[in-house]
Amino acid sequence: MILVTGAAGSLGGLVLQRISRRADVVAASRTPELVQAEVPVRRIDFDDPSTLAKGFAGAHVVLLVSAGYGEDDEVIARHQAAIEAAERAGVGHIVYTSLTGSGDHLATALAHRWTERRLMAGRAYWTVLRNGLYAELSIPDARHAAATGRLTGPQGAGKLASVAREDLAAAAAVTLDRPAVHRNKIYELVGDTALGGADIARAVAAATGQQIAYEPIALSELRSELRTSGVPDWQIPMVVSAYANIAAGFLNSTESHLTELLGRAPRPALDVITAALGSYEAGRHGHD
């Protein structure tokens, strides 16, 4: 049996879409009522120990989707509880959605690297999917640029090898389909082109027919905006750290196993951004 955690989330949901035709797939989530897949669903809440033993029972392969919504100590405790429960249940292979190796300076890296180390010291086989930052994270900025004519951000002249979430889901599905082939392997999964603010501004301009200016701002300005917009305190350093790492040139590597796993080239990040922008523009003008 294949068990997919985080099944109500964007990544877990996309993975389920690709493997749900298998008869041995079960979804798991702390909010099972939100899972949108025609498969059996279990409630597993990493913060609720009473759900863990029953939740992992009978699973042979588990996709452990990172539960990164919180401070490092909270995330590590969740992952520790999940891995221990999976091992006690006799799970033979855990596939973990981690963070790209070039992201070691990110504020989110600690919990990921701890989890990788814990898996490698554990009793089950493991596969580590070191996912790059999602191309979808640039969509709100692109939409704002389309509405205002300005693309702002503190990434300076830095570039990011972002990756389509659907390609990361497809890569996870590949490993789950034939886990024995991927035992004890680490895969770097990033985009094949690094994009900067100016690249995205040009793409928005081409998609909308507008003049779009890319205007770098300071990290302090971003931090102030996040504080006044209601972003949780624990999340602010993560967002600021991502931009700081892009600006410093730490996230522009395109060395990746994604094409190898997918058997095709990854979807260009600009396609993801402009496709979402096209839908947004159509809806916006439809209400004019």
N, C-alpha and C positions, 0 to 999 in steps of 0.2 A: 504494500500500500504506500502511495505517495501522499504526504501531508504537506499542504502549502499554508504557512502561517501568514499573517498580515493580509488575508484574502479579501478584506473589504477595502484595502488601500489601492492606489493606482497601479503600482508595480505588481503586487500580488494578484490583482484582478486580471491584468493583462496576461500573466503567466497562466492563470486558470483557463482563459480563453483558448490557449494553445494546447492544453493537455486535457481538457475536460471530457473529451471523447473517450478517454481511457476509462475502463471500468474500475480501476483501482485508485482513483483520485478522491481525496477528501480535503475540504477547505477548513481552515481554522481562523478564528478572529475573536477579538474581545468584544466585537459588535456583530455577532453572526447574522442579525437581521438585515445588515447592510450588504451582505455578500450577494453579488449578482452572478451566479453561476448555477447551472443545473447539475450540481454534485452534492453529496452529503456534506453538511456543515457542522462543525463542532465549536463549542465556545472554549477558547484558550486565551486566558489573560495572564501575561507574564507577571503581573503584579498580584495575582490571586493564586496562591499555591494550591488551593482546592481544585482548580481546573486543570492542573498540569498532568497528573498521573493518568486520569481518564482520557484527557485530550490527546496524549501521544500514544496511547495503547494501540498496538497492532500495526503501527507505522514502521516501514522498513527504510524509507528515504524521506527526509524532511527538508523542505526549503525554509530556512530560517531567514525571514526578511527582517532586517535590522529594525529594532524598536527605538529609534533615535530621537524620540520626542521627549527630551528632558535633559537634566544635568548628567554629567559623566557617571556619577555614582549610581544614579537611577538606571541608566541604560546598561551599565555593567551588571547590576543586580538582576535586571530582567534577563539578560542574555545568559548569565550564570544559572539562573533558575530554569530557563528553558533547556539549556544543554544538559544539565544534570537530570532533568525529568526525562529527556529523550534517551539519555544513556540508560537510565533505570528501566525504561520501557523496552529496551533492546533494539532501539533504532540503529541500523548498521551504517548509515551514511547521512551526513548533514551537509547540505549545500547552503553557503552563507553569502548574503549580499553585502559585501564590504565596500571599501572606498579605494579608489585608484591609488597606486603606489606613489604617484606624484603629489598626492594630497597630504603627505605626512606633516606639513606645517599648518594644515587646517585645524580649526578648533574642534571639529568633529572627529578627528583622526584617532584620538586616544581610545575611545570605546571600541572602535573597529579593530585596532591593532591588538587590544587586549583579547577581544573575542577570537581573532585568528589564532593567537597564541594558545588560548584555552582549548580550541578545537584540535589543534595539533598535538596537544598533550593528552587528549581524551581517548576514549575507547572506540569511538566510531571512525569510519573513514570520513574524509571531509573533502569538499571542493570550495575554494574561495573565489568568488566573483568580485573582482575589484572594479566596481562600477565608477565611471566618470560622472561628473555633474551633468544633470539633465539639460538637454537643449530647451525643454519646456520652461525652464526657469527664466529664460529671456523673453518669454511671450508677454508678460505684463509690461516690461520696459518698452517692447516694440509697439504695443497698443497705445501706451502713453505717448510715445513719439509720434504715432500716427495722428493722435488727437491734438498734440501741442506743437508739432514741428521741431521738437527738441528731444534728443536722446541723451540723458545725463547718467553718469555713473562714475565711481571712483576707481575704475580699473586702469586709468591712464592709457598708455599705449600697449598694455598687456593683452594677451590673447588666451582663449580657453578652448580646449579640444572637447567640447560638450558632445553629448550623445543622445540619440532619441530614446526615450523611455521604452518604446515598443521594441527596439532592438535589444535592449538589456533584458526585457521579458523573454524575447525569443531565444537569447543565449541561455537563460536560466532553464527554459523548457527543453533545450537540447541536452543540457547536463542531466536533467531529471529523467529524460527518456532513456538514456543509456548511462546510468551513473557509474557503472564499473569502468567505463572508458576514461572517466574523469576523476578517478580516485586520487586523493592527495595531490591535487594540482591547483595552482594559482593562475587565474586568468586576468590579464589587464584588459579592461573593456572601456575604451574611450573612442571619441570620434576621430575620423581620418583627416580632419581639417581644423586648424585652430582659428577661432574668430575673435576679432576685437570689436570695440564699440563702433569704430568707423565702418567696419564691414556690415554690422547689423543696421547702422543708419542708412547705408547705401541700399541695402535690401528693402528696408521699409520705404525708402524713397521710390525705388523701382516698382514696388507693389502698390503704392498709393498715388504715384504721380506728383508727389509733393517734394518740396525742398526740406530735407531733414538734416539738422546739424547735430553732430556728436560733440558734447561739451563735458569734458572730464570735471569732476568735482572732488573735493577732499573727503577722506574717510570720516573726518569729524562731522562733516555736513550730513553724510549718510547716517551716522549714528544718531544725530539729533533728530533726523526725520523718523527713524525707526522708533525712538523713544516717544515721540508725540503721536505716532500712528497706532499705538496699542499693541505693538509686537511684544510677546512675552520676554521678560528680562533674560532668560537663559538662551533665547534664540538670537538676540542682538549680536553677541560676539561671533556667533557662527556665520551670520550674514556678512558682517564686516570682515571677518577673516577670509571668506571666500573672495571678496573683491581685492583684499590686500594681496592674497596669493596670486591672483591673476595679474595684478599690476606688477608684481615682482618677478613674473615669468616662471612660476613654478607649476602652472597647470596647462602648459601649451604642448606637452609631449603627445605625439600621435602614435606612439608605439603601442600596439594593441593586438589582442587575439580575437577580436570580434569577427573579422572576415573569416578567420579560420573556423570559428564555431558556427557561424551562420551559413558558410558556403557562398557568400555573396558580400558585396560591399555594403557597409552600413548606410543608412539613410542620412543624407547631408543635414546637418543641424539647421542650415538656413532654410531648407525645405520645410522642416518642422515649424519654424518660426513664421515663415511667410504663409504657410497653409492656414495656421491659426489666425494670422492677421487677416487673411482673405475672408474667413468666416465672420470675423469681427466687423470688418468693413461692410460686408454685405448686410449684416444685421443692423449696423448703425445707420446706413443710408436707407435701409428699408423703413426706418422709423422717422426719417426726415419729413 
